[in-house]
Amino acid sequence: TRSAFVTGVQTCALPILAGVMAVVAGLISTRLVVSTAADLTRQTMSDQADVIAGQLADSKLGIGRAIVILQGQGIAVATRRPNGNLAGDSSAVRAARAAGFERVTPDTPLHASVELDGDTLLVEARAVDQTAFALVRKAAVAKGTSRELVRNIIFALGAGLLVAAAAGLLLARRLSKPLRRTASVAASMSQGRRDLRAPVSGPSEVAEVAQSVNELADALQRSESRQRDFLLSVSHELRTPLTAVLGFAESLADGVVTGDDVQRSDRKSV
């Protein structure tokens, strides 16, 4: 009974377990996608900043040309003049100042992210001699994009949950079918049936329960058979003397027995 109960709980818990696993996987995957996208964007910007710094050091590319190229990629640029003044895109200047652009030196590059006007901005700043620049770009997954990503993942989770629930219910029914048959046999046994046997199939726990029910039915059948044999034997052994006594008593009552036989009977009765 305990094994049957445990198996029933396990089969019913399959859809719930699948749903919990899907939710956990969705939450983890959302977090991983957002963080991975941000890390990739940050690494790409860092590499771009290093390349531009190297070009400026070799005097192969002016900062003005680099700004044009970066703006075409959606990256805003702020520069720091030798006198310390900041120039460039206004939002880039604000983000660079908030990130500590003034402290950048050739030996201390800047890797930062700041919150500005509700957006997360990544800032990569480098300094080469008297020239310093800061690359500013929105995080790869902005809040709007993040919400859209969450909605898509929730939709995928919903579809996955439906499939998991349907598959879990089908699997639970299939696994619990032998258990229901065993329960039906046990109910029939409680009503006196001893000729039924449960199918020994399904998971090992269910098969063990069915085997135990069958062994119980065999034991009850043997016990009841012995009781019947005992009662038949006792009744047979008592039938012969009781028949003789009953016949003699009827003879006495009918006056068939007379003479000495009656006296013996009377003496015996006394």
TORTORGU-679935 format. One record per residue (C-alpha): residue number from 0; x, y, z. Coordinates in nm, 2 decimals. Example, Ala and Ser with C-alpha at 12.3 -4.5 7.8 and 13.67 -1.06 7.14 Angstrom:
2
<site 0 <1.23 -0.45 0.78>>
<site 1 <1.37 -0.11 0.71>>
END
This chain:
270
<site 0 <0.00 0.00 0.00>>
<site 1 <0.28 0.23 0.08>>
<site 2 <0.45 0.16 -0.25>>
<site 3 <0.13 0.22 -0.43>>
<site 4 <0.08 0.55 -0.26>>
<site 5 <0.43 0.66 -0.33>>
<site 6 <0.40 0.56 -0.70>>
<site 7 <0.07 0.75 -0.73>>
<site 8 <0.22 1.06 -0.58>>
<site 9 <0.52 1.03 -0.82>>
<site 10 <0.31 0.99 -1.13>>
<site 11 <0.08 1.28 -1.04>>
<site 12 <0.38 1.50 -0.97>>
<site 13 <0.53 1.45 -1.32>>
<site 14 <0.34 1.75 -1.48>>
<site 15 <0.41 1.97 -1.18>>
<site 16 <0.77 1.88 -1.18>>
<site 17 <0.80 1.94 -1.55>>
<site 18 <0.64 2.28 -1.51>>
<site 19 <0.87 2.38 -1.22>>
<site 20 <1.17 2.28 -1.42>>
<site 21 <1.05 2.48 -1.72>>
<site 22 <1.00 2.79 -1.51>>
<site 23 <1.34 2.76 -1.35>>
<site 24 <1.50 2.70 -1.69>>
<site 25 <1.33 3.00 -1.83>>
<site 26 <1.43 3.23 -1.55>>
<site 27 <1.79 3.11 -1.57>>
<site 28 <1.81 3.14 -1.95>>
<site 29 <1.67 3.49 -1.94>>
<site 30 <1.93 3.60 -1.69>>
<site 31 <2.20 3.43 -1.89>>
<site 32 <2.09 3.58 -2.22>>
<site 33 <2.08 3.93 -2.08>>
<site 34 <2.42 3.90 -1.90>>
<site 35 <2.59 3.73 -2.19>>
<site 36 <2.47 3.99 -2.44>>
<site 37 <2.59 4.27 -2.21>>
<site 38 <2.93 4.10 -2.16>>
<site 39 <2.97 4.05 -2.54>>
<site 40 <2.88 4.42 -2.61>>
<site 41 <3.12 4.53 -2.34>>
<site 42 <3.40 4.31 -2.47>>
<site 43 <3.34 4.44 -2.83>>
<site 44 <3.36 4.80 -2.72>>
<site 45 <3.67 4.73 -2.52>>
<site 46 <3.84 4.58 -2.82>>
<site 47 <3.73 4.87 -3.04>>
<site 48 <3.86 5.12 -2.78>>
<site 49 <4.20 4.94 -2.77>>
<site 50 <4.22 4.94 -3.15>>
<site 51 <4.15 5.31 -3.18>>
<site 52 <4.40 5.38 -2.90>>
<site 53 <4.66 5.18 -3.10>>
<site 54 <4.58 5.37 -3.42>>
<site 55 <4.61 5.71 -3.24>>
<site 56 <4.94 5.60 -3.09>>
<site 57 <5.07 5.52 -3.44>>
<site 58 <4.92 5.83 -3.59>>
<site 59 <4.75 5.62 -3.86>>
<site 60 <4.40 5.74 -3.79>>
<site 61 <4.28 6.06 -3.66>>
<site 62 <4.01 6.07 -3.39>>
<site 63 <3.77 6.26 -3.62>>
<site 64 <3.77 5.98 -3.87>>
<site 65 <3.72 5.72 -3.59>>
<site 66 <3.43 5.92 -3.46>>
<site 67 <3.25 5.90 -3.80>>
<site 68 <3.31 5.53 -3.82>>
<site 69 <3.19 5.46 -3.46>>
<site 70 <2.88 5.67 -3.51>>
<site 71 <2.78 5.46 -3.80>>
<site 72 <2.79 5.16 -3.56>>
<site 73 <2.56 5.33 -3.31>>
<site 74 <2.84 5.43 -3.07>>
<site 75 <2.86 5.78 -2.94>>
<site 76 <3.20 5.94 -2.87>>
<site 77 <3.32 6.19 -2.62>>
<site 78 <3.67 6.34 -2.63>>
<site 79 <3.88 6.52 -2.37>>
<site 80 <4.08 6.81 -2.49>>
<site 81 <4.43 6.89 -2.35>>
<site 82 <4.27 7.17 -2.14>>
<site 83 <4.04 6.92 -1.98>>
<site 84 <3.72 7.02 -2.15>>
<site 85 <3.49 6.75 -2.28>>
<site 86 <3.35 6.76 -2.63>>
<site 87 <3.13 6.54 -2.85>>
<site 88 <2.77 6.40 -2.83>>
<site 89 <2.59 6.55 -2.53>>
<site 90 <2.46 6.22 -2.40>>
<site 91 <2.81 6.07 -2.45>>
<site 92 <2.96 6.35 -2.26>>
<site 93 <2.71 6.31 -1.97>>
<site 94 <2.77 5.94 -1.96>>
<site 95 <3.15 5.98 -1.97>>
<site 96 <3.15 6.24 -1.70>>
<site 97 <2.92 6.02 -1.48>>
<site 98 <3.16 5.73 -1.53>>
<site 99 <3.47 5.93 -1.43>>
<site 100 <3.61 6.01 -1.77>>
<site 101 <3.83 6.29 -1.62>>
<site 102 <4.04 6.04 -1.43>>
<site 103 <4.14 5.84 -1.74>>
<site 104 <4.52 5.83 -1.82>>
<site 105 <4.72 5.62 -2.06>>
<site 106 <4.79 5.38 -1.77>>
<site 107 <4.43 5.37 -1.63>>
<site 108 <4.17 5.29 -1.89>>
<site 109 <3.80 5.31 -1.80>>
<site 110 <3.55 5.02 -1.81>>
<site 111 <3.21 5.13 -1.66>>
<site 112 <2.84 5.12 -1.70>>
<site 113 <2.61 5.41 -1.59>>
<site 114 <2.23 5.47 -1.57>>
<site 115 <2.13 5.77 -1.77>>
<site 116 <1.77 5.88 -1.86>>
<site 117 <1.64 5.53 -1.77>>
<site 118 <1.90 5.35 -2.00>>
<site 119 <2.20 5.15 -1.91>>
<site 120 <2.50 5.28 -2.10>>
<site 121 <2.84 5.11 -2.14>>
<site 122 <3.15 5.34 -2.13>>
<site 123 <3.49 5.25 -2.25>>
<site 124 <3.75 5.52 -2.23>>
<site 125 <4.12 5.54 -2.32>>
<site 126 <4.39 5.81 -2.32>>
<site 127 <4.68 5.84 -2.56>>
<site 128 <4.93 6.12 -2.48>>
<site 129 <4.72 6.44 -2.45>>
<site 130 <4.42 6.29 -2.62>>
<site 131 <4.14 6.09 -2.45>>
<site 132 <3.82 5.95 -2.58>>
<site 133 <3.52 5.76 -2.45>>
<site 134 <3.30 5.52 -2.64>>
<site 135 <2.94 5.52 -2.51>>
<site 136 <2.67 5.27 -2.62>>
<site 137 <2.35 5.14 -2.48>>
<site 138 <2.37 4.79 -2.32>>
<site 139 <2.29 4.52 -2.57>>
<site 140 <1.96 4.44 -2.40>>
<site 141 <1.79 4.76 -2.31>>
<site 142 <1.49 4.76 -2.09>>
<site 143 <1.24 4.76 -2.38>>
<site 144 <1.43 4.48 -2.55>>
<site 145 <1.47 4.30 -2.22>>
<site 146 <1.09 4.31 -2.17>>
<site 147 <1.03 4.18 -2.52>>
<site 148 <1.28 3.90 -2.45>>
<site 149 <1.10 3.81 -2.13>>
<site 150 <0.77 3.80 -2.31>>
<site 151 <0.91 3.57 -2.58>>
<site 152 <1.06 3.34 -2.32>>
<site 153 <0.73 3.34 -2.12>>
<site 154 <0.54 3.25 -2.44>>
<site 155 <0.79 2.97 -2.50>>
<site 156 <0.76 2.85 -2.14>>
<site 157 <0.38 2.85 -2.18>>
<site 158 <0.39 2.63 -2.48>>
<site 159 <0.65 2.41 -2.31>>
<site 160 <0.43 2.38 -2.00>>
<site 161 <0.13 2.28 -2.21>>
<site 162 <0.33 2.01 -2.39>>
<site 163 <0.49 1.90 -2.06>>
<site 164 <0.15 1.88 -1.88>>
<site 165 <0.00 1.68 -2.17>>
<site 166 <0.29 1.44 -2.18>>
<site 167 <0.30 1.41 -1.80>>
<site 168 <-0.07 1.33 -1.78>>
<site 169 <-0.04 1.07 -2.05>>
<site 170 <0.26 0.92 -1.88>>
<site 171 <0.09 0.93 -1.54>>
<site 172 <-0.22 0.75 -1.68>>
<site 173 <0.00 0.49 -1.84>>
<site 174 <0.20 0.43 -1.53>>
<site 175 <-0.10 0.43 -1.30>>
<site 176 <-0.31 0.19 -1.51>>
<site 177 <-0.16 -0.13 -1.35>>
<site 178 <-0.21 0.03 -1.01>>
<site 179 <-0.58 0.10 -1.08>>
<site 180 <-0.62 -0.26 -1.19>>
<site 181 <-0.46 -0.38 -0.87>>
<site 182 <-0.69 -0.16 -0.67>>
<site 183 <-0.99 -0.31 -0.85>>
<site 184 <-0.88 -0.66 -0.77>>
<site 185 <-0.83 -0.57 -0.40>>
<site 186 <-1.18 -0.42 -0.39>>
<site 187 <-1.32 -0.74 -0.54>>
<site 188 <-1.13 -0.95 -0.28>>
<site 189 <-1.29 -0.75 0.00>>
<site 190 <-1.63 -0.86 -0.14>>
<site 191 <-1.54 -1.22 -0.13>>
<site 192 <-1.39 -1.29 -0.47>>
<site 193 <-1.08 -1.51 -0.46>>
<site 194 <-1.05 -1.60 -0.83>>
<site 195 <-0.91 -1.27 -0.96>>
<site 196 <-0.54 -1.18 -0.99>>
<site 197 <-0.38 -0.85 -1.05>>
<site 198 <-0.15 -0.81 -1.36>>
<site 199 <0.21 -0.79 -1.25>>
<site 200 <0.33 -0.51 -1.48>>
<site 201 <0.44 -0.15 -1.48>>
<site 202 <0.71 0.01 -1.26>>
<site 203 <0.88 -0.21 -1.01>>
<site 204 <0.69 -0.06 -0.72>>
<site 205 <0.35 -0.12 -0.89>>
<site 206 <0.45 -0.47 -0.99>>
<site 207 <0.56 -0.54 -0.63>>
<site 208 <0.22 -0.43 -0.50>>
<site 209 <0.04 -0.65 -0.76>>
<site 210 <0.25 -0.95 -0.67>>
<site 211 <0.17 -0.89 -0.30>>
<site 212 <-0.20 -0.87 -0.37>>
<site 213 <-0.19 -1.19 -0.57>>
<site 214 <0.00 -1.37 -0.29>>
<site 215 <-0.26 -1.25 -0.04>>
<site 216 <-0.54 -1.38 -0.26>>
<site 217 <-0.36 -1.72 -0.28>>
<site 218 <-0.32 -1.73 0.10>>
<site 219 <-0.68 -1.64 0.16>>
<site 220 <-0.79 -1.90 -0.09>>
<site 221 <-0.58 -2.17 0.08>>
<site 222 <-0.70 -2.07 0.42>>
<site 223 <-1.07 -2.07 0.33>>
<site 224 <-1.02 -2.40 0.15>>
<site 225 <-0.87 -2.56 0.46>>
<site 226 <-1.16 -2.42 0.67>>
<site 227 <-1.41 -2.58 0.44>>
<site 228 <-1.23 -2.91 0.44>>
<site 229 <-1.21 -2.91 0.82>>
<site 230 <-1.59 -2.84 0.85>>
<site 231 <-1.67 -3.11 0.60>>
<site 232 <-1.45 -3.36 0.79>>
<site 233 <-1.60 -3.27 1.13>>
<site 234 <-1.96 -3.29 0.99>>
<site 235 <-1.88 -3.63 0.83>>
<site 236 <-1.73 -3.77 1.15>>
<site 237 <-2.03 -3.66 1.36>>
<site 238 <-2.30 -3.76 1.11>>
<site 239 <-2.28 -4.14 1.17>>
<site 240 <-2.31 -4.15 1.55>>
<site 241 <-2.56 -3.87 1.55>>
<site 242 <-2.77 -4.06 1.29>>
<site 243 <-2.77 -4.37 1.51>>
<site 244 <-2.87 -4.18 1.82>>
<site 245 <-3.14 -3.99 1.63>>
<site 246 <-3.28 -4.31 1.48>>
<site 247 <-3.29 -4.49 1.82>>
<site 248 <-3.45 -4.19 1.98>>
<site 249 <-3.72 -4.18 1.71>>
<site 250 <-3.78 -4.56 1.77>>
<site 251 <-3.83 -4.50 2.14>>
<site 252 <-4.07 -4.22 2.07>>
<site 253 <-4.27 -4.43 1.82>>
<site 254 <-4.28 -4.73 2.06>>
<site 255 <-4.09 -4.95 1.81>>
<site 256 <-3.83 -5.05 2.06>>
<site 257 <-3.97 -5.26 2.35>>
<site 258 <-3.86 -5.51 2.61>>
<site 259 <-3.51 -5.52 2.73>>
<site 260 <-3.38 -5.27 2.48>>
<site 261 <-3.61 -5.01 2.63>>
<site 262 <-3.48 -5.08 2.98>>
<site 263 <-3.12 -5.06 2.87>>
<site 264 <-3.19 -4.73 2.70>>
<site 265 <-3.36 -4.60 3.01>>
<site 266 <-3.07 -4.71 3.23>>
<site 267 <-2.83 -4.54 2.99>>
<site 268 <-3.03 -4.23 2.99>>
<site 269 <-3.03 -4.22 3.37>>
END
